[in-house]
């Protein structure tokens, strides 16, 4: 909604070129609402700190991607579509994190030659 209503402000805040490349983890966790969101997710899901942060970063990445598409006028979404896509991102990431056995699976693609 923010990127839809204030696309230029969104671009200035989130899409401007940075002189120093910022680490994604640092950028996400520096959001003003990060602590509040992480705590809310932790209370809602019961995940441990590591997985709560992972879920927050995954969902925010999806949200920022959608915001980029909206603010750049690449795509238009209805409010219902935004609710659905962001909800699916949250639920899908939550299910994946809850079922991820890091000793068996890798989240890094491997090449098959």
DOSEBA-505391 format. One line per 4 residues: number of its first residue (from 0); their letters; for each residue z, y, x of N, C-alpha, C. Coordinates in Angstrom, 2 decimals. Layout:
REM residues N
NUM> A> Z/Y/X/Z/Y/X/Z/Y/X | ...
END
This chain:
REM residues 113
0> XXXX> 0.00/-1.18/0.82/0.00/0.00/0.00/0.00/1.26/0.88 | 0.77/1.21/1.95/0.87/2.36/2.86/-0.49/2.66/3.48 | -1.17/1.63/3.96/-2.48/1.82/4.58/-3.51/2.25/3.55 | -3.30/1.85/2.31/-4.21/2.21/1.23/-4.05/3.68/0.84
4> XXXX> -2.81/4.13/0.73/-2.54/5.50/0.27/-2.63/6.53/1.39 | -2.30/6.13/2.61/-2.29/7.06/3.74/-3.04/6.45/4.94 | -4.35/6.18/4.78/-5.07/5.48/5.84/-5.08/6.21/7.18 | -5.21/7.54/7.15/-5.25/8.27/8.42/-3.91/8.24/9.14
8> XXXX> -2.84/8.36/8.41/-1.52/8.27/9.03/-1.29/6.87/9.59 | -1.70/5.84/8.85/-1.57/4.48/9.35/-2.34/4.32/10.66 | -3.55/4.85/10.71/-4.36/4.75/11.93/-3.68/5.44/13.11 | -3.13/6.62/12.86/-2.45/7.35/13.94/-1.24/6.57/14.44
12> XXXX> -0.47/6.01/13.52/0.76/5.31/13.90/0.50/3.94/14.52 | -0.48/3.21/14.02/-0.61/1.81/14.41/-1.92/1.44/15.09 | -2.92/2.31/15.02/-4.22/1.91/15.55/-4.68/2.79/16.71 | -3.82/3.70/17.15/-4.22/4.55/18.25/-4.15/3.78/19.56
16> XXXX> -4.98/4.18/20.48/-4.99/3.54/21.79/-3.75/3.94/22.56 | -3.11/2.98/23.16/-1.91/3.25/23.94/-2.29/3.31/25.42 | -1.68/4.25/26.14/-1.94/4.31/27.57/-1.45/3.06/28.26 | -0.25/2.66/27.91/0.31/1.44/28.46/0.19/0.36/27.40
20> XXXX> -0.41/-0.76/27.76/-0.49/-1.85/26.80/0.91/-2.29/26.45 | 1.14/-2.42/25.17/2.46/-2.81/24.67/2.44/-4.28/24.35 | 3.48/-4.97/24.76/3.64/-6.37/24.43/3.84/-6.50/22.93 | 3.16/-7.46/22.30/3.25/-7.64/20.85/4.69/-7.86/20.40
24> XXXX> 5.41/-8.72/21.10/6.80/-8.99/20.72/7.64/-7.72/20.75 | 7.47/-6.92/21.79/8.22/-5.68/21.89/7.86/-4.70/20.78 | 6.55/-4.61/20.48/6.11/-3.69/19.44/6.68/-4.09/18.08 | 6.58/-5.36/17.75/7.04/-5.84/16.44/8.54/-5.64/16.30
28> XXXX> 9.29/-6.01/17.31/10.74/-5.93/17.22/11.26/-4.50/17.32 | 10.37/-3.55/17.68/10.78/-2.15/17.75/10.53/-1.40/16.44 | 9.93/-2.06/15.45/9.73/-1.43/14.15/11.09/-0.99/13.61 | 11.15/0.20/12.99/12.43/0.69/12.48/13.12/-0.26/11.51
32> XXXX> 12.34/-1.01/10.74/12.93/-1.90/9.74/13.12/-3.32/10.26 | 12.80/-3.59/11.50/12.81/-4.96/12.01/14.16/-5.64/11.83 | 15.23/-4.99/12.21/16.56/-5.61/12.12/16.93/-5.94/10.67 | 16.63/-5.02/9.77/16.94/-5.25/8.36/16.11/-6.41/7.81
36> XXXX> 14.83/-6.42/8.14/13.95/-7.50/7.66/14.36/-8.84/8.24 | 14.66/-8.88/9.51/15.05/-10.12/10.16/16.34/-10.66/9.55 | 17.28/-9.78/9.29/18.54/-10.21/8.66/18.30/-10.74/7.25 | 17.43/-10.07/6.49/17.12/-10.51/5.12/16.44/-11.88/5.14
40> XXXX> 15.52/-12.07/6.07/14.84/-13.36/6.18/15.83/-14.45/6.57 | 16.73/-14.13/7.48/17.74/-15.11/7.90/18.62/-15.53/6.73 | 19.07/-14.57/5.93/19.91/-14.88/4.77/19.13/-15.69/3.74 | 17.86/-15.36/3.56/17.04/-16.02/2.55/16.66/-17.44/2.94
44> XXXX> 16.39/-17.66/4.23/15.84/-18.95/4.65/16.84/-19.86/5.34 | 17.86/-19.28/5.96/18.78/-20.10/6.74/18.23/-20.54/8.08 | 17.11/-19.97/8.50/16.53/-20.31/9.80/17.41/-19.75/10.92 | 17.29/-20.36/12.10/18.02/-19.83/13.25/17.33/-18.56/13.76
48> XXXX> 17.99/-17.85/14.67/17.50/-16.55/15.14/16.08/-16.63/15.70 | 15.79/-17.64/16.50/14.47/-17.77/17.12/13.38/-17.92/16.05 | 13.63/-18.78/15.08/12.62/-19.03/14.05/12.51/-17.88/13.05 | 13.59/-17.16/12.81/13.52/-15.98/11.95/12.63/-14.93/12.60
52> XXXX> 12.80/-14.71/13.88/11.95/-13.74/14.58/10.49/-14.20/14.59 | 10.27/-15.48/14.77/8.91/-16.02/14.74/8.28/-15.79/13.37 | 9.00/-16.07/12.31/8.49/-15.86/10.96/8.19/-14.38/10.72 | 9.10/-13.51/11.11/8.90/-12.08/10.95/7.64/-11.63/11.68
56> XXXX> 7.46/-12.06/12.92/6.29/-11.66/13.70/5.00/-12.17/13.08 | 5.00/-13.40/12.58/3.80/-13.97/11.97/3.41/-13.23/10.71 | 4.38/-12.96/9.86/4.10/-12.29/8.59/3.67/-10.85/8.84 | 4.32/-10.19/9.77/3.95/-8.81/10.08/2.54/-8.74/10.67
60> XXXX> 2.18/-9.72/11.47/0.82/-9.77/12.02/-0.20/-9.87/10.90 | 0.06/-10.71/9.92/-0.84/-10.82/8.76/-0.90/-9.49/8.01 | 0.26/-8.89/7.80/0.31/-7.62/7.08/-0.43/-6.51/7.80 | -0.26/-6.44/9.11/-0.95/-5.42/9.89/-2.46/-5.65/9.88
64> XXXX> -2.87/-6.91/9.88/-4.30/-7.23/9.79/-4.89/-6.74/8.48 | -4.18/-6.99/7.39/-4.64/-6.52/6.09/-4.66/-5.00/6.06 | -3.62/-4.37/6.60/-3.57/-2.91/6.64/-4.74/-2.33/7.44 | -5.10/-2.99/8.52/-6.24/-2.54/9.31/-7.51/-2.57/8.45
68> XXXX> -7.72/-3.68/7.74/-8.91/-3.81/6.90/-8.95/-2.73/5.82 | -7.80/-2.42/5.25/-7.72/-1.41/4.19/-7.93/-0.01/4.76 | -7.20/0.33/5.81/-7.25/1.70/6.35/-8.60/2.03/6.97 | -9.29/1.01/7.47/-10.62/1.24/8.06/-11.71/1.17/7.01
72> XXXX> -11.30/0.92/5.76/-12.21/0.81/4.64/-13.22/-0.34/4.83 | -12.79/-1.36/5.55/-13.60/-2.56/5.73/-13.56/-3.41/4.47 | -12.39/-3.47/3.84/-12.20/-4.25/2.61/-11.29/-3.48/1.66 | -11.45/-3.78/0.40/-10.54/-3.26/-0.61/-9.82/-4.45/-1.23
76> XXXX> -8.55/-4.26/-1.53/-7.75/-5.31/-2.16/-7.03/-4.71/-3.36 | -6.94/-5.49/-4.42/-6.10/-5.08/-5.53/-4.64/-5.35/-5.15 | -3.73/-4.76/-5.89/-2.31/-5.03/-5.63/-2.00/-6.51/-5.80 | -2.64/-7.14/-6.77/-2.42/-8.57/-7.01/-2.91/-9.40/-5.82
80> XXXX> -4.05/-9.04/-5.26/-4.55/-9.74/-4.08/-3.62/-9.56/-2.89 | -3.14/-8.34/-2.70/-2.21/-8.09/-1.59/-0.95/-8.92/-1.75 | -0.41/-8.96/-2.96/0.78/-9.78/-3.22/0.51/-11.25/-2.90 | -0.65/-11.73/-3.35/-1.00/-13.14/-3.12/-1.17/-13.44/-1.64
84> XXXX> -1.95/-12.63/-0.93/-2.22/-12.90/0.48/-0.97/-12.80/1.34 | -0.17/-11.77/1.09/1.06/-11.61/1.88/2.07/-12.69/1.52 | 2.13/-13.06/0.24/3.03/-14.14/-0.18/2.63/-15.47/0.44 | 1.33/-15.75/0.44/0.85/-16.99/1.06/1.12/-17.00/2.56
88> XXXX> 0.96/-15.86/3.19/1.25/-15.77/4.62/2.71/-16.09/4.89 | 3.60/-15.53/4.08/5.04/-15.77/4.24/5.37/-17.25/4.00 | 4.94/-17.77/2.86/5.28/-19.16/2.51/4.65/-20.14/3.50 | 3.38/-19.90/3.85/2.71/-20.79/4.80/3.38/-20.80/6.15
92> XXXX> 3.74/-19.63/6.64/4.42/-19.54/7.93/5.80/-20.17/7.86 | 6.51/-19.95/6.75/7.84/-20.54/6.58/7.76/-22.06/6.59 | 6.83/-22.62/5.83/6.68/-24.08/5.78/6.32/-24.63/7.16 | 5.41/-23.96/7.85/5.02/-24.42/9.18/6.19/-24.38/10.15
96> XXXX> 6.96/-23.31/10.13/8.10/-23.17/11.04/9.18/-24.19/10.72 | 9.45/-24.39/9.44/10.47/-25.36/9.05/10.09/-26.78/9.45 | 8.79/-27.07/9.49/8.34/-28.43/9.79/7.82/-28.60/11.21 | 7.94/-27.59/12.01/7.42/-27.64/13.37/8.40/-28.35/14.28
100> XXXX> 7.99/-29.48/14.77/8.78/-30.20/15.79/8.14/-29.86/17.12 | 8.74/-28.92/17.83/8.13/-28.41/19.05/7.97/-29.47/20.14 | 8.71/-30.56/20.02/8.56/-31.62/21.02/7.30/-32.45/20.77 | 6.75/-32.40/19.55/5.57/-33.21/19.23/4.29/-32.40/19.16
104> XXXX> 4.39/-31.14/18.79/3.21/-30.35/18.52/3.16/-29.13/19.42 | 1.96/-28.68/19.65/1.78/-27.44/20.39/1.10/-26.44/19.47 | 1.45/-25.21/19.60/0.79/-24.18/18.81/-0.33/-23.54/19.60 | -0.62/-24.09/20.76/-1.69/-23.58/21.60/-2.87/-24.53/21.48
108> XXXX> -4.05/-23.98/21.21/-5.25/-24.85/21.11/-5.55/-25.49/22.45 | -6.03/-26.69/22.39/-6.45/-27.39/23.61/-7.94/-27.67/23.53 | -8.57/-27.66/24.67/-10.01/-27.93/24.73/-10.25/-29.42/24.85 | -11.26/-29.85/24.14/-11.71/-31.22/24.30/-13.11/-31.16/24.91
112> X> -13.21/-31.64/26.09/-14.52/-31.59/26.78/-15.29/-32.86/26.58
END
